[in-house]
Amino acid sequence: MKVKVLFFGRYRELVGASQLEADVPADTDVAGLLEQMRQRYPSLPPFPVPAAVNAEFAGPQRALSEGDEVAFLPSFSGG
């Protein structure tokens, strides 16, 4: 199945693109997609990365569906 992957901040710099389309197996979750992205882009950090699926924060076990939009979000702070 195909999902749209968005990268922001430092992750966009490491990947060299702000978005791409990924073809993943039907049973893929956020963690599986991140692992696939790390295989393609080894410079991505080895630790858990905050993510959102269809503009809602999502944990690593969140199952993905055809056409989902997954954003990997760099750490940020407010004040």
C-alpha positions as CSV (number, residue, x, y, z in Angstrom):
1,M,0.0,0.0,0.0
2,K,1.1,3.6,-0.5
3,V,1.5,6.2,2.2
4,K,2.6,9.8,2.0
5,V,5.6,10.6,4.3
6,L,6.3,14.2,5.4
7,F,9.6,15.3,7.0
8,F,10.1,18.6,8.9
9,G,13.0,20.5,10.3
10,R,16.2,18.5,10.7
11,Y,14.6,15.3,9.3
12,R,13.8,17.2,6.0
13,E,17.5,18.1,5.8
14,L,18.7,14.6,6.5
15,V,16.4,13.0,3.9
16,G,16.8,15.8,1.4
17,A,13.1,16.1,0.7
18,S,10.0,17.4,2.6
19,Q,7.8,14.6,1.4
20,L,7.8,11.3,-0.5
21,E,5.6,8.4,-1.2
22,A,6.4,5.0,0.4
23,D,5.2,1.6,-0.6
24,V,4.8,-0.5,2.5
25,P,3.2,-3.9,3.4
26,A,-0.4,-3.9,4.4
27,D,0.4,-4.6,8.1
28,T,2.8,-1.7,8.6
29,D,2.6,0.5,11.6
30,V,4.4,3.8,12.3
31,A,7.4,2.0,13.8
32,G,7.7,-0.2,10.7
33,L,7.5,2.8,8.4
34,L,10.2,4.6,10.4
35,E,12.4,1.5,10.2
36,Q,11.9,1.4,6.4
37,M,12.8,5.1,6.2
38,R,16.0,4.5,8.3
39,Q,17.0,1.8,5.9
40,R,16.7,4.2,3.0
41,Y,18.1,7.2,4.9
42,P,20.6,5.9,7.6
43,S,21.3,9.4,8.9
44,L,17.8,9.5,10.5
45,P,18.1,9.2,14.3
46,P,18.1,5.7,15.8
47,F,15.8,6.7,18.7
48,P,11.9,7.0,18.6
49,V,10.7,9.9,16.5
50,P,7.4,11.7,17.2
51,A,4.9,11.1,14.5
52,A,1.4,12.2,13.3
53,V,-0.9,10.2,11.1
54,N,-3.4,12.3,9.2
55,A,-2.6,15.3,11.4
56,E,-3.1,13.5,14.7
57,F,-0.3,12.5,17.0
58,A,0.3,8.7,16.8
59,G,2.2,6.2,18.7
60,P,4.6,3.7,17.2
61,Q,2.1,0.9,17.0
62,R,-0.5,2.9,15.1
63,A,-1.5,0.8,12.1
64,L,-1.3,2.5,8.7
65,S,-3.9,2.4,5.9
66,E,-3.7,3.0,2.2
67,G,-3.3,6.8,1.5
68,D,-2.4,7.8,5.1
69,E,-0.2,10.9,5.5
70,V,2.5,10.3,8.1
71,A,4.6,13.2,9.4
72,F,7.8,12.6,11.3
73,L,8.3,15.6,13.7
74,P,11.6,16.8,15.1
75,S,11.8,17.7,18.7
76,F,10.5,21.1,19.6
77,S,10.0,23.1,22.7
78,G,7.8,26.0,23.6
79,G,8.0,28.8,26.1
